[in-house]
Amino acid sequence: GALLNDGAPQLRMLLTGEPGSGKSRVINAFLWHAYQHGLSHHVAISTYTWRSGLQISTPANRAISTSTLFGIDSICGDRIRSALQVRTEQFLADVRILIIDEVSFINLAHLQAISDSATQAMRALGRLH
């Protein structure tokens, strides 16, 4: 399907709304759709805080913090922990869709670390030139 088509243009989407407007419900509906079609292993969910991750996790897709997924030491200046980069690569190996919830909590340094770590992982996996 289109989800696995590496030649397709990359889709970037930002889902916004007031608290209680249903953003998490939209994410959950998408996750269940992926589950029903056997595509859960191609979806990763990450949140800045663990609390929001509890709201959007499913049995097939457990949300993990951005610090854990991308190997970021957020206590010491949002630096990538290079020792954890291989784990990031392994986690993202089959991922085609990355959902990051609670983006408004992420400061620019942390967002840059996410971008740098994801870029390194995609290059190592041969999916970014």
LONUNU-847330 format. One record per residue: y, x, z of N, C-alpha, C in turn; residue number from 1. Coordinates in steps of 0.1 Angstrom, whole numbers, plus 5000, padded with zeros to 4 digits. Example, Ala and Ser with C-alpha at 12.3 -4.5 7.8 and 13.67 -1.06 7.14 Angstrom:
// residues 2
<n_Y:4943 n_X:5132 n_Z:5078 ca_Y:4955 ca_X:5123 ca_Z:5078 c_Y:4967 c_X:5132 c_Z:5078 nr:1>
<n_Y:4978 n_X:5128 n_Z:5071 ca_Y:4989 ca_X:5137 ca_Z:5071 c_Y:5000 c_X:5129 c_Z:5079 nr:2>
// end
This chain:
// residues 129
<n_Y:4988 n_X:5008 n_Z:5000 ca_Y:5000 ca_X:5000 ca_Z:5000 c_Y:5013 c_X:5008 c_Z:5000 nr:1>
<n_Y:5024 n_X:5002 n_Z:5000 ca_Y:5037 ca_X:5008 ca_Z:5000 c_Y:5039 c_X:5017 c_Z:5012 nr:2>
<n_Y:5033 n_X:5013 n_Z:5023 ca_Y:5035 ca_X:5021 ca_Z:5036 c_Y:5030 c_X:5035 c_Z:5034 nr:3>
<n_Y:5020 n_X:5037 n_Z:5026 ca_Y:5014 ca_X:5050 ca_Z:5025 c_Y:5019 c_X:5058 c_Z:5012 nr:4>
<n_Y:5028 n_X:5052 n_Z:5005 ca_Y:5032 ca_X:5058 ca_Z:4992 c_Y:5043 c_X:5068 c_Z:4995 nr:5>
<n_Y:5038 n_X:5081 n_Z:4995 ca_Y:5048 ca_X:5092 ca_Z:4999 c_Y:5058 c_X:5094 c_Z:4988 nr:6>
<n_Y:5056 n_X:5088 n_Z:4976 ca_Y:5066 ca_X:5089 ca_Z:4965 c_Y:5077 c_X:5079 c_Z:4966 nr:7>
<n_Y:5075 n_X:5069 n_Z:4975 ca_Y:5086 ca_X:5059 ca_Z:4976 c_Y:5098 c_X:5064 c_Z:4983 nr:8>
<n_Y:5110 n_X:5058 n_Z:4980 ca_Y:5122 ca_X:5063 ca_Z:4987 c_Y:5121 c_X:5059 c_Z:5002 nr:9>
<n_Y:5127 n_X:5068 n_Z:5010 ca_Y:5126 ca_X:5066 ca_Z:5024 c_Y:5135 c_X:5055 c_Z:5029 nr:10>
<n_Y:5129 n_X:5046 n_Z:5037 ca_Y:5137 ca_X:5034 ca_Z:5042 c_Y:5142 c_X:5038 c_Z:5056 nr:11>
<n_Y:5155 n_X:5036 n_Z:5058 ca_Y:5161 ca_X:5038 ca_Z:5071 c_Y:5168 c_X:5025 c_Z:5075 nr:12>
<n_Y:5165 n_X:5021 n_Z:5087 ca_Y:5170 ca_X:5008 ca_Z:5091 c_Y:5175 c_X:5009 c_Z:5105 nr:13>
<n_Y:5185 n_X:5002 n_Z:5108 ca_Y:5191 ca_X:5001 ca_Z:5122 c_Y:5191 c_X:4987 c_Z:5126 nr:14>
<n_Y:5185 n_X:4983 n_Z:5136 ca_Y:5184 ca_X:4969 ca_Z:5141 c_Y:5193 c_X:4969 c_Z:5153 nr:15>
<n_Y:5204 n_X:4961 n_Z:5152 ca_Y:5214 ca_X:4960 ca_Z:5163 c_Y:5215 c_X:4945 c_Z:5168 nr:16>
<n_Y:5221 n_X:4944 n_Z:5180 ca_Y:5223 ca_X:4931 ca_Z:5185 c_Y:5226 c_X:4931 c_Z:5200 nr:17>
<n_Y:5232 n_X:4920 n_Z:5204 ca_Y:5235 ca_X:4919 ca_Z:5219 c_Y:5222 c_X:4919 c_Z:5227 nr:18>
<n_Y:5223 n_X:4922 n_Z:5240 ca_Y:5212 ca_X:4921 ca_Z:5249 c_Y:5206 c_X:4906 c_Z:5248 nr:19>
<n_Y:5193 n_X:4905 n_Z:5247 ca_Y:5187 ca_X:4892 ca_Z:5246 c_Y:5187 c_X:4885 c_Z:5233 nr:20>
<n_Y:5191 n_X:4893 n_Z:5222 ca_Y:5192 ca_X:4887 ca_Z:5209 c_Y:5179 c_X:4887 c_Z:5201 nr:21>
<n_Y:5169 n_X:4894 n_Z:5207 ca_Y:5156 ca_X:4894 ca_Z:5201 c_Y:5152 c_X:4906 c_Z:5193 nr:22>
<n_Y:5159 n_X:4917 n_Z:5195 ca_Y:5155 ca_X:4930 ca_Z:5189 c_Y:5141 c_X:4934 c_Z:5192 nr:23>
<n_Y:5137 n_X:4934 n_Z:5205 ca_Y:5124 ca_X:4938 ca_Z:5209 c_Y:5113 c_X:4928 c_Z:5203 nr:24>
<n_Y:5117 n_X:4916 n_Z:5202 ca_Y:5107 ca_X:4906 ca_Z:5196 c_Y:5105 c_X:4910 c_Z:5181 nr:25>
<n_Y:5115 n_X:4914 n_Z:5174 ca_Y:5113 ca_X:4918 ca_Z:5160 c_Y:5104 c_X:4930 c_Z:5159 nr:26>
<n_Y:5107 n_X:4940 n_Z:5168 ca_Y:5098 ca_X:4952 ca_Z:5169 c_Y:5084 c_X:4948 c_Z:5172 nr:27>
<n_Y:5082 n_X:4940 n_Z:5182 ca_Y:5068 ca_X:4936 ca_Z:5185 c_Y:5061 c_X:4928 c_Z:5174 nr:28>
<n_Y:5069 n_X:4920 n_Z:5167 ca_Y:5063 ca_X:4912 ca_Z:5156 c_Y:5058 c_X:4922 c_Z:5145 nr:29>
<n_Y:5067 n_X:4932 n_Z:5142 ca_Y:5063 ca_X:4943 ca_Z:5132 c_Y:5050 c_X:4950 c_Z:5137 nr:30>
<n_Y:5050 n_X:4954 n_Z:5150 ca_Y:5038 ca_X:4961 ca_Z:5155 c_Y:5026 c_X:4953 c_Z:5154 nr:31>
<n_Y:5026 n_X:4941 n_Z:5157 ca_Y:5014 ca_X:4932 ca_Z:5156 c_Y:5010 c_X:4930 c_Z:5142 nr:32>
<n_Y:5020 n_X:4930 n_Z:5133 ca_Y:5017 ca_X:4929 ca_Z:5118 c_Y:5009 c_X:4941 c_Z:5114 nr:33>
<n_Y:5014 n_X:4953 n_Z:5118 ca_Y:5008 ca_X:4966 ca_Z:5115 c_Y:4993 c_X:4966 c_Z:5120 nr:34>
<n_Y:4992 n_X:4961 n_Z:5133 ca_Y:4979 ca_X:4961 ca_Z:5139 c_Y:4969 c_X:4952 c_Z:5131 nr:35>
<n_Y:4974 n_X:4940 n_Z:5128 ca_Y:4965 ca_X:4930 ca_Z:5120 c_Y:4961 c_X:4936 c_Z:5107 nr:36>
<n_Y:4968 n_X:4945 n_Z:5101 ca_Y:4965 ca_X:4950 ca_Z:5088 c_Y:4959 c_X:4964 c_Z:5089 nr:37>
<n_Y:4955 n_X:4968 n_Z:5101 ca_Y:4949 ca_X:4981 ca_Z:5103 c_Y:4958 c_X:4993 c_Z:5101 nr:38>
<n_Y:4971 n_X:4992 n_Z:5103 ca_Y:4980 ca_X:5003 ca_Z:5100 c_Y:4987 c_X:5008 c_Z:5113 nr:39>
<n_Y:4982 n_X:5005 n_Z:5124 ca_Y:4989 ca_X:5009 ca_Z:5137 c_Y:4990 c_X:5024 c_Z:5138 nr:40>
<n_Y:4980 n_X:5031 n_Z:5133 ca_Y:4980 ca_X:5046 ca_Z:5134 c_Y:4991 c_X:5052 c_Z:5126 nr:41>
<n_Y:4997 n_X:5044 n_Z:5117 ca_Y:5008 ca_X:5050 ca_Z:5109 c_Y:5022 c_X:5047 c_Z:5116 nr:42>
<n_Y:5022 n_X:5041 n_Z:5128 ca_Y:5034 ca_X:5037 ca_Z:5134 c_Y:5035 c_X:5044 c_Z:5148 nr:43>
<n_Y:5047 n_X:5050 n_Z:5150 ca_Y:5050 ca_X:5056 ca_Z:5163 c_Y:5062 c_X:5050 c_Z:5169 nr:44>
<n_Y:5061 n_X:5048 n_Z:5182 ca_Y:5072 ca_X:5041 ca_Z:5190 c_Y:5077 c_X:5051 c_Z:5200 nr:45>
<n_Y:5090 n_X:5053 n_Z:5201 ca_Y:5096 ca_X:5062 ca_Z:5211 c_Y:5108 c_X:5055 c_Z:5216 nr:46>
<n_Y:5111 n_X:5058 n_Z:5229 ca_Y:5122 ca_X:5052 ca_Z:5236 c_Y:5129 c_X:5063 c_Z:5244 nr:47>
<n_Y:5141 n_X:5062 n_Z:5246 ca_Y:5148 ca_X:5072 ca_Z:5255 c_Y:5143 c_X:5070 c_Z:5269 nr:48>
<n_Y:5142 n_X:5058 n_Z:5273 ca_Y:5137 ca_X:5055 ca_Z:5287 c_Y:5124 c_X:5049 c_Z:5287 nr:49>
<n_Y:5116 n_X:5051 n_Z:5297 ca_Y:5102 ca_X:5046 ca_Z:5298 c_Y:5103 c_X:5031 c_Z:5300 nr:50>
<n_Y:5113 n_X:5026 n_Z:5307 ca_Y:5114 ca_X:5012 ca_Z:5310 c_Y:5114 c_X:5003 c_Z:5297 nr:51>
<n_Y:5122 n_X:5007 n_Z:5287 ca_Y:5123 ca_X:4999 ca_Z:5275 c_Y:5110 c_X:5001 c_Z:5267 nr:52>
<n_Y:5103 n_X:5012 n_Z:5269 ca_Y:5090 ca_X:5014 ca_Z:5262 c_Y:5080 c_X:5004 c_Z:5267 nr:53>
<n_Y:5080 n_X:5000 n_Z:5279 ca_Y:5071 ca_X:4990 ca_Z:5284 c_Y:5072 c_X:4977 c_Z:5277 nr:54>
<n_Y:5084 n_X:4973 n_Z:5272 ca_Y:5087 ca_X:4961 ca_Z:5266 c_Y:5082 c_X:4960 c_Z:5252 nr:55>
<n_Y:5080 n_X:4971 n_Z:5245 ca_Y:5077 ca_X:4971 ca_Z:5231 c_Y:5063 c_X:4978 c_Z:5228 nr:56>
<n_Y:5056 n_X:4981 n_Z:5238 ca_Y:5042 ca_X:4987 ca_Z:5236 c_Y:5032 c_X:4976 c_Z:5233 nr:57>
<n_Y:5022 n_X:4979 n_Z:5225 ca_Y:5011 ca_X:4971 ca_Z:5223 c_Y:4998 c_X:4978 c_Z:5226 nr:58>
<n_Y:4987 n_X:4972 n_Z:5227 ca_Y:4975 ca_X:4980 ca_Z:5230 c_Y:4972 c_X:4991 c_Z:5219 nr:59>
<n_Y:4976 n_X:4989 n_Z:5207 ca_Y:4974 ca_X:4999 ca_Z:5197 c_Y:4985 c_X:5009 c_Z:5195 nr:60>
<n_Y:4997 n_X:5006 n_Z:5200 ca_Y:5009 ca_X:5014 ca_Z:5199 c_Y:5016 c_X:5015 c_Z:5213 nr:61>
<n_Y:5014 n_X:5026 n_Z:5220 ca_Y:5021 ca_X:5028 ca_Z:5232 c_Y:5033 c_X:5036 c_Z:5230 nr:62>
<n_Y:5044 n_X:5031 n_Z:5235 ca_Y:5057 ca_X:5038 ca_Z:5234 c_Y:5057 c_X:5050 c_Z:5243 nr:63>
<n_Y:5063 n_X:5061 n_Z:5238 ca_Y:5064 ca_X:5073 ca_Z:5247 c_Y:5079 c_X:5077 c_Z:5246 nr:64>
<n_Y:5083 n_X:5085 n_Z:5255 ca_Y:5097 ca_X:5089 ca_Z:5255 c_Y:5100 c_X:5099 c_Z:5244 nr:65>
<n_Y:5113 n_X:5099 n_Z:5240 ca_Y:5117 ca_X:5108 ca_Z:5229 c_Y:5115 c_X:5122 c_Z:5234 nr:66>
<n_Y:5117 n_X:5125 n_Z:5247 ca_Y:5115 ca_X:5139 ca_Z:5252 c_Y:5100 c_X:5143 c_Z:5250 nr:67>
<n_Y:5091 n_X:5134 n_Z:5253 ca_Y:5077 ca_X:5137 ca_Z:5252 c_Y:5073 c_X:5138 c_Z:5238 nr:68>
<n_Y:5076 n_X:5129 n_Z:5229 ca_Y:5072 ca_X:5129 ca_Z:5215 c_Y:5077 c_X:5141 c_Z:5208 nr:69>
<n_Y:5090 n_X:5144 n_Z:5210 ca_Y:5096 ca_X:5155 ca_Z:5202 c_Y:5097 c_X:5168 c_Z:5210 nr:70>
<n_Y:5091 n_X:5169 n_Z:5222 ca_Y:5090 ca_X:5182 ca_Z:5229 c_Y:5104 c_X:5186 c_Z:5234 nr:71>
<n_Y:5112 n_X:5177 n_Z:5239 ca_Y:5126 ca_X:5181 ca_Z:5242 c_Y:5127 c_X:5182 c_Z:5257 nr:72>
<n_Y:5134 n_X:5193 n_Z:5261 ca_Y:5137 ca_X:5195 ca_Z:5276 c_Y:5150 c_X:5189 c_Z:5278 nr:73>
<n_Y:5151 n_X:5176 n_Z:5282 ca_Y:5164 ca_X:5170 ca_Z:5284 c_Y:5170 c_X:5174 c_Z:5297 nr:74>
<n_Y:5163 n_X:5180 n_Z:5306 ca_Y:5169 ca_X:5185 ca_Z:5318 c_Y:5178 c_X:5197 c_Z:5316 nr:75>
<n_Y:5173 n_X:5206 n_Z:5307 ca_Y:5180 ca_X:5219 ca_Z:5305 c_Y:5187 c_X:5219 c_Z:5291 nr:76>
<n_Y:5195 n_X:5209 n_Z:5289 ca_Y:5204 ca_X:5209 ca_Z:5277 c_Y:5198 c_X:5204 c_Z:5264 nr:77>
<n_Y:5188 n_X:5195 n_Z:5264 ca_Y:5182 ca_X:5190 ca_Z:5252 c_Y:5177 c_X:5200 c_Z:5242 nr:78>
<n_Y:5170 n_X:5210 n_Z:5247 ca_Y:5164 ca_X:5220 ca_Z:5239 c_Y:5150 c_X:5217 c_Z:5235 nr:79>
<n_Y:5146 n_X:5220 n_Z:5223 ca_Y:5132 ca_X:5218 ca_Z:5219 c_Y:5124 c_X:5229 c_Z:5226 nr:80>
<n_Y:5113 n_X:5224 n_Z:5232 ca_Y:5103 ca_X:5234 ca_Z:5238 c_Y:5093 c_X:5237 c_Z:5227 nr:81>
<n_Y:5095 n_X:5249 n_Z:5221 ca_Y:5087 ca_X:5254 ca_Z:5210 c_Y:5072 c_X:5253 c_Z:5213 nr:82>
<n_Y:5068 n_X:5255 n_Z:5226 ca_Y:5054 ca_X:5255 ca_Z:5229 c_Y:5048 c_X:5241 c_Z:5227 nr:83>
<n_Y:5056 n_X:5231 n_Z:5226 ca_Y:5051 ca_X:5217 ca_Z:5224 c_Y:5053 c_X:5212 c_Z:5209 nr:84>
<n_Y:5058 n_X:5221 n_Z:5201 ca_Y:5060 ca_X:5217 ca_Z:5187 c_Y:5047 c_X:5213 c_Z:5180 nr:85>
<n_Y:5036 n_X:5220 n_Z:5183 ca_Y:5023 ca_X:5217 ca_Z:5176 c_Y:5019 c_X:5203 c_Z:5180 nr:86>
<n_Y:5021 n_X:5199 n_Z:5193 ca_Y:5018 ca_X:5186 ca_Z:5197 c_Y:5026 c_X:5175 c_Z:5190 nr:87>
<n_Y:5038 n_X:5178 n_Z:5187 ca_Y:5047 ca_X:5169 ca_Z:5179 c_Y:5041 c_X:5168 c_Z:5165 nr:88>
<n_Y:5037 n_X:5179 n_Z:5159 ca_Y:5032 ca_X:5178 ca_Z:5146 c_Y:5019 c_X:5170 c_Z:5146 nr:89>
<n_Y:5010 n_X:5172 n_Z:5156 ca_Y:4998 ca_X:5164 ca_Z:5156 c_Y:5000 c_X:5149 c_Z:5158 nr:90>
<n_Y:5010 n_X:5146 n_Z:5166 ca_Y:5013 ca_X:5132 ca_Z:5168 c_Y:5019 c_X:5126 c_Z:5156 nr:91>
<n_Y:5027 n_X:5133 n_Z:5148 ca_Y:5034 ca_X:5127 ca_Z:5137 c_Y:5025 c_X:5129 c_Z:5124 nr:92>
<n_Y:5014 n_X:5135 n_Z:5124 ca_Y:5006 ca_X:5138 ca_Z:5112 c_Y:5003 c_X:5125 c_Z:5104 nr:93>
<n_Y:5000 n_X:5114 n_Z:5110 ca_Y:4996 ca_X:5102 ca_Z:5102 c_Y:5008 c_X:5092 c_Z:5102 nr:94>
<n_Y:5018 n_X:5095 n_Z:5109 ca_Y:5029 ca_X:5085 ca_Z:5111 c_Y:5037 c_X:5084 c_Z:5098 nr:95>
<n_Y:5040 n_X:5071 n_Z:5094 ca_Y:5048 ca_X:5068 ca_Z:5083 c_Y:5061 c_X:5061 c_Z:5087 nr:96>
<n_Y:5060 n_X:5054 n_Z:5099 ca_Y:5071 ca_X:5046 ca_Z:5104 c_Y:5073 c_X:5050 c_Z:5118 nr:97>
<n_Y:5085 n_X:5054 n_Z:5121 ca_Y:5089 ca_X:5058 ca_Z:5135 c_Y:5100 c_X:5049 c_Z:5140 nr:98>
<n_Y:5097 n_X:5042 n_Z:5151 ca_Y:5106 ca_X:5033 ca_Z:5157 c_Y:5112 c_X:5040 c_Z:5170 nr:99>
<n_Y:5125 n_X:5041 n_Z:5170 ca_Y:5131 ca_X:5046 ca_Z:5182 c_Y:5140 c_X:5035 c_Z:5188 nr:100>
<n_Y:5136 n_X:5031 n_Z:5200 ca_Y:5143 ca_X:5020 ca_Z:5207 c_Y:5154 c_X:5025 c_Z:5216 nr:101>
<n_Y:5163 n_X:5017 n_Z:5219 ca_Y:5174 ca_X:5021 ca_Z:5229 c_Y:5182 c_X:5033 c_Z:5224 nr:102>
<n_Y:5185 n_X:5033 n_Z:5211 ca_Y:5192 ca_X:5045 ca_Z:5205 c_Y:5206 c_X:5046 c_Z:5212 nr:103>
<n_Y:5212 n_X:5035 n_Z:5217 ca_Y:5225 ca_X:5036 ca_Z:5223 c_Y:5225 c_X:5045 c_Z:5235 nr:104>
<n_Y:5214 n_X:5048 n_Z:5241 ca_Y:5213 ca_X:5056 ca_Z:5253 c_Y:5213 c_X:5071 c_Z:5249 nr:105>
<n_Y:5210 n_X:5074 n_Z:5237 ca_Y:5208 ca_X:5088 ca_Z:5233 c_Y:5221 c_X:5095 c_Z:5230 nr:106>
<n_Y:5224 n_X:5106 n_Z:5236 ca_Y:5236 ca_X:5114 ca_Z:5233 c_Y:5234 c_X:5122 c_Z:5221 nr:107>
<n_Y:5245 n_X:5128 n_Z:5216 ca_Y:5244 ca_X:5135 ca_Z:5203 c_Y:5235 c_X:5148 c_Z:5204 nr:108>
<n_Y:5235 n_X:5155 n_Z:5215 ca_Y:5227 ca_X:5166 ca_Z:5217 c_Y:5212 c_X:5163 c_Z:5216 nr:109>
<n_Y:5208 n_X:5152 n_Z:5222 ca_Y:5194 ca_X:5147 ca_Z:5223 c_Y:5190 c_X:5142 c_Z:5209 nr:110>
<n_Y:5199 n_X:5135 n_Z:5202 ca_Y:5197 ca_X:5130 ca_Z:5188 c_Y:5195 c_X:5142 c_Z:5179 nr:111>
<n_Y:5203 n_X:5153 n_Z:5181 ca_Y:5201 ca_X:5165 ca_Z:5172 c_Y:5188 c_X:5171 c_Z:5175 nr:112>
<n_Y:5184 n_X:5172 n_Z:5187 ca_Y:5171 ca_X:5178 ca_Z:5191 c_Y:5159 c_X:5169 c_Z:5185 nr:113>
<n_Y:5161 n_X:5156 n_Z:5185 ca_Y:5151 ca_X:5148 ca_Z:5178 c_Y:5150 c_X:5151 c_Z:5163 nr:114>
<n_Y:5161 n_X:5152 n_Z:5157 ca_Y:5162 ca_X:5155 ca_Z:5143 c_Y:5156 c_X:5168 c_Z:5140 nr:115>
<n_Y:5160 n_X:5178 n_Z:5147 ca_Y:5154 ca_X:5192 ca_Z:5145 c_Y:5139 c_X:5193 c_Z:5147 nr:116>
<n_Y:5134 n_X:5186 n_Z:5158 ca_Y:5120 ca_X:5186 ca_Z:5160 c_Y:5112 c_X:5179 c_Z:5149 nr:117>
<n_Y:5117 n_X:5167 n_Z:5145 ca_Y:5111 ca_X:5160 ca_Z:5135 c_Y:5111 c_X:5167 c_Z:5122 nr:118>
<n_Y:5122 n_X:5174 n_Z:5119 ca_Y:5123 ca_X:5182 ca_Z:5106 c_Y:5113 c_X:5193 c_Z:5106 nr:119>
<n_Y:5112 n_X:5200 n_Z:5118 ca_Y:5102 ca_X:5211 ca_Z:5119 c_Y:5088 c_X:5206 c_Z:5117 nr:120>
<n_Y:5085 n_X:5195 n_Z:5123 ca_Y:5072 ca_X:5189 ca_Z:5122 c_Y:5068 c_X:5185 c_Z:5108 nr:121>
<n_Y:5078 n_X:5178 n_Z:5101 ca_Y:5075 ca_X:5174 ca_Z:5087 c_Y:5074 c_X:5186 c_Z:5078 nr:122>
<n_Y:5081 n_X:5196 n_Z:5080 ca_Y:5080 ca_X:5208 ca_Z:5072 c_Y:5066 c_X:5215 c_Z:5074 nr:123>
<n_Y:5062 n_X:5216 n_Z:5087 ca_Y:5049 ca_X:5221 ca_Z:5090 c_Y:5038 c_X:5213 c_Z:5084 nr:124>
<n_Y:5040 n_X:5200 n_Z:5083 ca_Y:5029 ca_X:5191 ca_Z:5077 c_Y:5030 c_X:5190 c_Z:5062 nr:125>
<n_Y:5040 n_X:5197 n_Z:5056 ca_Y:5041 ca_X:5197 ca_Z:5042 c_Y:5047 c_X:5184 c_Z:5036 nr:126>
<n_Y:5054 n_X:5177 n_Z:5045 ca_Y:5059 ca_X:5164 ca_Z:5040 c_Y:5075 c_X:5165 c_Z:5038 nr:127>
<n_Y:5080 n_X:5177 n_Z:5040 ca_Y:5094 ca_X:5179 ca_Z:5038 c_Y:5096 c_X:5193 c_Z:5032 nr:128>
<n_Y:5104 n_X:5194 n_Z:5022 ca_Y:5105 ca_X:5206 ca_Z:5015 c_Y:5119 c_X:5212 c_Z:5017 nr:129>
// end
